[in-house]
Amino acid sequence: MSESAPAWVVPAALTPGASIRVVAPSGPFDARLVWRGLGWLRQRYEVRFDRGMFETRGYLAGDDPRREGELAAALLEPGVSAVICARGGYGASRFAHRLDWTTLRTSPRWLVGFSDVTALHVEAAAVRVSSWHAPNVTALGQGNAEAREAFVDALEHPRRVRSFAGLDPMFAGRAVGPLFGGNLTLLHACAAAGRLRVPPGAVLFLEDVTEQPYRLDRMLTTLLVGGHLEAVSGVVLGEFTDCRPGRDGVTVEAVLRELLAGLGKPVASGLPCGHGLTNVPLLFGARATLTVEPNRVALGFEPPSTRID
């Protein structure tokens, strides 16, 4: 990060009994899973939500004013320590650009979610506020004990140094910078909308779901040609779930290897994060260190030095 860039803000750690607000800024969801997720969250936190989030309007969780107003209010609501998204899907990018994201910096609280929530993580990163790329409430409602334990550990111990083993080397090198990224489709959409601002020196995380390799090629190529990835220091790839080859037989692995080779930066794959059964929480804005050697990959991250409690 350049010296002129503002320091990252790290919201305060949650404690049992903390107030959290659940919102649905994107698509509709399986109500049974959300109720289960809400029930589990209520065992540890004070959970707030508006029943309007259960509305359905086609592929959206209600109309734009409902979803935008709900999120805008959650970012300002006194006493709220975290804003957790019910589900991804599609829809947050229809209004994310209209919100005043400076309020997240002046009144910090955790923004939690993944998939379509990437559009919100991009806005949080633009004002240099750390956020959690982590399971949505629907995922928590599936009852995965390991995922739930990791979720609580992330929110209640955000300043813990974390590391990952078992990753696969793709291109060697060492990268140090703020962790940033998310769903490739959403990052591509943010770039098209003029909202993608990649932090200088970022260690870029990418994942996706149900996209054919040629479509991933198109999106990643657009980011590369557009110069959006010139300042990244390295790339770590998560899961590309159900991104199966077409009749041409070209795999997503082959596409990613071919396109990322031109960056000349370290790249590793195999991070258990994305739309698969395991979605380990990632702290965006954290100081990440990625070391890729032919027979060893080391990835770790620690929160930036600045925090506001």
Secondary structure, DSSP 4 states (H G I P E B T S, - for coil): --TTSPPPB-PPPP-TT-EEEEE--S----HHHHHHHHHHHHTTSEEE--GGGG--BTTBSS-HHHHHHHHHHHHH-TTEEEEEES--SS-GGGTGGGS-THHHHHS--EEEE-GGGHHHHHHHHHTTB-EEE---HHHHTT--HHHHHHHHHHHH-TTS-EEE---EEEE-EEEEEEEEEEEHHHHHHHHHTT---PPTT-EEEEEEES--HHHHHHHHHHHHHTTTTTT--EEEEEEEET----TT---HHHHHHHHHHTTTS-EEE--S-SSSS----EEETSEEEEEEETTEEEEEEE--S----
